Structure formats: C-alpha cells, structure tokens
Amino acid sequence: MITGYQKQEHTGSYYAATANEITDYPVLEGAHSVDVCIVGAGFTGVATALTLAERGYSVALVEANRVGWGASGRNGGQIINGMSGLKKLRARYGESIADTVWSLRWRGNDIIHDRVEQYDIRCDLKNGYAEVAPKPRQVGYFEETARELERLDFPYRYEVWDREKTRAMLGTDAFHGGFICYRDGHLHPLNLCIGEARAAVNLGARIFEQSPVTAIEHGARPRVRTADGHVEADAVVLAGNAYSRLEPKHLSNLVFPAGSYIIGTEPLPDAVVNEINPLDIAVCDVNAVVDYYRLSADKRLLYGGACNYSGRDPASIKSYILPRMLKVYPQLKDVRIDYEWGGKIGIVLNRVPAVGRIGKNVYYCQGYSGHGVCATHVMGEIMADAVGGTLERFDLFAGLKPIRIPGTQWLGNQIIALGMMYYRIKDLL
Ligand SMILES: Cc1cc2nc3c(=O)[nH]c(=O)nc-3n(C[C@H](O)[C@H](O)[C@H](O)COP(=O)(O)OP(=O)(O)OC[C@H]3O[C@@H](n4cnc5c(N)ncnc54)[C@H](O)[C@@H]3O)c2cc1C
C-alpha cells in the first residue's frame, strides 16, 4: 500500500491559467465495476481511455490530482513525430518491422490531428516544428533526415535551412542550421488533455479526480484501491509515468524522474514576434539535453529546457532558465517573465518506453524520455489493442529487456545521471 499522497491542484503554469475548463470530476468512493480501469489521467491514461471508450468498453480513469496535472499538462507543447527508442526496436527486430516503425513514427501526429478535429478540441494546434543546430557539426543530420524522408516519399512539407535562412526565420545567430517539418507542430497540451478526457466522458467513460490509487490487488478481476473506494475490472492499465510509485516490485528502477522547466514571458509586441518567429513554429535544439521554445496563442515566448536529476526543483526556475533564453534572444533582456513552472519527465535508460504486463491483466506503459506528446497517443492505442487481445505492437516493446539500475531508491538520482552519461557516450561512440 502506498501512503503519504498529497492531493494537489494544477501547478502555476501558463496552461493552467488559460485552461478551457477547470475539471472537477468526483472523488472515487464506494465500489465500481468496469471492463478496464486506468490509473493516471495524463496523455497516456486519457488516450487509452478515449480509444477504449470509442471501441465500446466501459472505462474508469482514476487520477490522483486533476486531469493533465502531470507532465501532460505542463510540457513544451511540441508535437514531435515518433518516439524515443524506435531505432533500438529496429535494431532488435530487423528489416521486417521497417513498415511498422515508420507507421509508429507518424501515428501520434495523425491521432492528435484527428481527435482535435473530430471532438472539436480548442488547443491552439499549429503546424511547423524546427530542429536547430547550436553546433556546426550537427547540421549534417538535417541533410540525412531530408534524404530519408525523400526516399520514403514523405507526403508532408519539410525544408532544410542553412545558417542564413535560420537566422532570418528565427531572429537569432545561435544556430548553424535547421530542419523544419510541417507535419509536426505545437499546441496547448493541457487543453488537449482536458478536451480528450471530456470526449471520453461523452462516450461513457467515468473519471475520478483527487483519488490517489494506493494499491492494486491482483486476481481474475484486479481491484484498484483508493482511500475511499475501489474499482474492479477485467484489466488495469497503469499510466502514472514519472509520478507513479505503484507496483514497486515490478516497476521500481525502470523509469526515473527528471525535472524539466519552462518560463513564459509577457505577450510580445508584433514587431518582436515577426523578428523571432514569424512562421509561429515550435523550435527545439538537437543537444543531448535540449532547449525548446515556441509562442503561445497570445504571443508569449514559452522557453524550456534543462534536465535535473537531483529530485529537487531549482530555488528559482526563472534564474535557472532565463540565461538560456537570453543566450538565444539577448534582445528580450527587458521582457517581463509572467510564468515559471516545471514537471517530471520519465527517463528510461535504453530510451524505449517501458511497456509490459504484470500477471495476466495489469498492463503498464511509461517512460517517454521527454518526447511524449505524440508517443503517448500511439501508446494509448497500443494499450487499448493489448487489452482487447491484439498484442502485435505491444509485444515489440514488451519484448525488449529493460535496463534497470538496482538500488536507485537508496542511492538517489545522481546515479541515474551517471547512467545517462554512460549511455550517451556509448551512443556517440
Ligand atoms: C516540462 C516538460 C516539458 C516537456 N515538453 C515536451 C514537448 O514539448 N514535447 C513532447 O513530446 N514531450 C514533452 N514532454 C514529455 C511529455 O510531457 C510526457 O512524456 C507525457 O506528457 C507523459 O504523459 P503521461 O500521461 O505518461 O504522464 P503524466 O502526464 O505525467 O501523467 C501521469 C498522471 O498519473 C497520475 N498518477 C500517478 N500516480 C498515481 C496514482 N497512484 N493514482 C492516481 N493517479 C496517479 C499523476 O497525478 C499524473 O496526472 C515534456 C515534459 C515536461 C515535464
């Protein structure tokens, strides 16, 4: 039994301040019975719930805090195709899964666009995402990516930018080139999450908020327990990602929390917007620890970055992130910062999302290594397939042996930083 949960409201993010709806689903009380119970109402949980509800399952979604309270309602809002670890899948299973990997890469973009349209979700969805190179040696990767997309007949627009074009499009000298894909883009992640949750409810799903799950009781119909009630189901899906402490025997030492942080400026004047991002695209650098930014619908610069394994947030997020922003945009030195917040990313050492099953009927899916807006939507579909008995894509992930670092619960997160460095160096070699 997990104890010591502090129920919380949304963090002080720009997203919480501009949410379309303040959700207020009931607390879980008494006994409930459904086909599938999902723990955690971030994108993974909500996408799984919505897919299952669309397929006619009865669903309960149990959230410790609020819908989108975790990383899903706090992130950079960057829609980036694919998911981390796809290269590892390809290396493990070979050429025969090339088509599956290609469709996994773009499926998240399709699901998000389809749902925004089908359920009329107002979440400021925009097309255009640029990867940019802070170092000259990084630009070769952009040409390679363009060649790959050309070879595979990629149907959407993309461009490679040289230094001049990057400077003209982003109003900064900080980058040596860029690659822009117009199928990727950006959005207001909390409003997407809330909108998808509402769509699931309209299809009959039940959501419980302020209801931390304290234990899973295994059996033919496992029980999901909270302080005041329980849900019994044919199958359970654990979707608590970096915030979850459930099932420690199976899941500890598998996904590690790392902090990432964002600041939001005051709305910028049109002249500044036209100088720094006239195309209104999302931007992310290609360093190992990324910086990322975009404009909000009301033209604030939302600038994020850094990765912190200490388990503690910095004393001032603004002081931590602002120098990084000013390195790219020194011209914004007098701009007011209205928002600062952070959230937890779930890092997996081999970078492949940790997907699997405990016993016959408790599924889990977590650990997107900071690249989860699209990936969670694909995983929602894969988890719904698995619950329904279609295991083809689930087994690709579940079949990869995860890398664990035993003892991290005692040694602390610094050991993870060392582990990450080891795998990064191995990748580079
Ligand atoms: C600051 C930041 C910036 C990021 N930027 C980007 C980006 O621009 N693009 C991108 O693709 N990815 C980005 N990511 C990563 C992305 O946000 C995540 O990969 C994704 O949101 C994970 O979704 P999730 O549903 O698995 O987890 P979460 O959104 O973290 O949701 C987990 C939920 O489970 C709940 N929960 C946990 N334990 C329990 C329990 N016992 N009982 C009930 N509920 C429980 C939590 O309260 C939480 O609401 C970013 C992440 C952060 C933190």
The ligand as a Tripos MOL2 file, in Angstrom:
@<TRIPOS>MOLECULE
LIG
   53    58     1     0     0
SMALL
NO_CHARGES

@<TRIPOS>ATOM
      1 C1          8.4950   20.4720  -18.6050 C.3       1 LIG1
      2 C2          8.2500   19.3710  -19.6170 C.ar      1 LIG1
      3 C3          8.3190   19.6740  -20.9620 C.ar      1 LIG1
      4 C4          8.0740   18.6880  -21.9140 C.ar      1 LIG1
      5 N1          7.9990   19.0400  -23.2410 N.ar      1 LIG1
      6 C5          7.6090   18.1230  -24.1610 C.ar      1 LIG1
      7 C6          7.3650   18.5290  -25.5050 C.ar      1 LIG1
      8 O1          7.4190   19.7040  -25.8450 O.2       1 LIG1
      9 N2          7.0320   17.5570  -26.4160 N.ar      1 LIG1
     10 C7          6.9230   16.2380  -26.0560 C.ar      1 LIG1
     11 O2          6.6490   15.3930  -26.9310 O.2       1 LIG1
     12 N3          7.0760   15.8400  -24.7650 N.ar      1 LIG1
     13 C8          7.3900   16.7480  -23.8130 C.ar      1 LIG1
     14 N4          7.4970   16.3810  -22.5030 N.ar      1 LIG1
     15 C9          7.2010   14.9720  -22.1350 C.3       1 LIG1
     16 C10         5.6930   14.6990  -22.0930 C.3       1 LIG1
     17 O3          5.0190   15.7350  -21.4380 O.3       1 LIG1
     18 C11         5.4400   13.3770  -21.3610 C.3       1 LIG1
     19 O4          6.1780   12.3490  -21.9970 O.3       1 LIG1
     20 C12         3.9740   12.9540  -21.3610 C.3       1 LIG1
     21 O5          3.1410   14.0250  -21.0130 O.3       1 LIG1
     22 C13         3.7680   11.7840  -20.4210 C.3       1 LIG1
     23 O6          2.3860   11.5560  -20.2660 O.3       1 LIG1
     24 P1          1.8570   10.5050  -19.2100 P.3       1 LIG1
     25 O7          0.3900   10.5030  -19.3070 O.co2     1 LIG1
     26 O8          2.5490    9.2100  -19.4290 O.co2     1 LIG1
     27 O9          2.3610   11.0420  -17.7970 O.3       1 LIG1
     28 P2          1.8520   12.3110  -16.9490 P.3       1 LIG1
     29 O10         1.3230   13.3670  -17.8210 O.co2     1 LIG1
     30 O11         2.9440   12.6820  -16.0370 O.co2     1 LIG1
     31 O12         0.6060   11.7680  -16.1490 O.3       1 LIG1
     32 C14         0.6960   10.8490  -15.1050 C.3       1 LIG1
     33 C15        -0.5110   11.0570  -14.2130 C.3       1 LIG1
     34 O13        -0.6290    9.9380  -13.3370 O.3       1 LIG1
     35 C16        -1.0870   10.4100  -12.0980 C.3       1 LIG1
     36 N5         -0.7520    9.4240  -11.0660 N.ar      1 LIG1
     37 C17         0.4910    8.9910  -10.6970 C.ar      1 LIG1
     38 N6          0.3800    8.0780   -9.6980 N.ar      1 LIG1
     39 C18        -0.9430    7.9360   -9.4490 C.ar      1 LIG1
     40 C19        -1.6890    7.1750   -8.5130 C.ar      1 LIG1
     41 N7         -1.0950    6.3390   -7.6320 N.pl3     1 LIG1
     42 N8         -3.0320    7.2710   -8.5060 N.ar      1 LIG1
     43 C20        -3.6650    8.0570   -9.4090 C.ar      1 LIG1
     44 N9         -3.0070    8.8330  -10.3090 N.ar      1 LIG1
     45 C21        -1.6620    8.7830  -10.3190 C.ar      1 LIG1
     46 C22        -0.3770   11.7460  -11.9220 C.3       1 LIG1
     47 O14        -1.0550   12.5670  -10.9710 O.3       1 LIG1
     48 C23        -0.3940   12.3050  -13.3330 C.3       1 LIG1
     49 O15        -1.5090   13.1480  -13.5650 O.3       1 LIG1
     50 C24         7.7860   17.3370  -21.5160 C.ar      1 LIG1
     51 C25         7.7400   17.0270  -20.1510 C.ar      1 LIG1
     52 C26         7.9660   18.0360  -19.1930 C.ar      1 LIG1
     53 C27         7.8890   17.6800  -17.7560 C.3       1 LIG1
@<TRIPOS>BOND
     1     1     2 1
     2     2     3 ar
     3     2    52 ar
     4     3     4 ar
     5     4     5 ar
     6     4    50 ar
     7     5     6 ar
     8     6     7 ar
     9     6    13 1
    10     7     8 2
    11     7     9 ar
    12     9    10 ar
    13    10    11 2
    14    10    12 ar
    15    12    13 ar
    16    13    14 ar
    17    14    15 1
    18    14    50 ar
    19    15    16 1
    20    16    17 1
    21    16    18 1
    22    18    19 1
    23    18    20 1
    24    20    21 1
    25    20    22 1
    26    22    23 1
    27    23    24 1
    28    24    25 2
    29    24    26 1
    30    24    27 1
    31    27    28 1
    32    28    29 2
    33    28    30 1
    34    28    31 1
    35    31    32 1
    36    32    33 1
    37    33    34 1
    38    33    48 1
    39    34    35 1
    40    35    36 1
    41    35    46 1
    42    36    37 ar
    43    36    45 ar
    44    37    38 ar
    45    38    39 ar
    46    39    40 ar
    47    39    45 ar
    48    40    41 1
    49    40    42 ar
    50    42    43 ar
    51    43    44 ar
    52    44    45 ar
    53    46    47 1
    54    46    48 1
    55    48    49 1
    56    50    51 ar
    57    51    52 ar
    58    52    53 1
@<TRIPOS>SUBSTRUCTURE
     1 LIG1         1 GROUP 0 **** ****
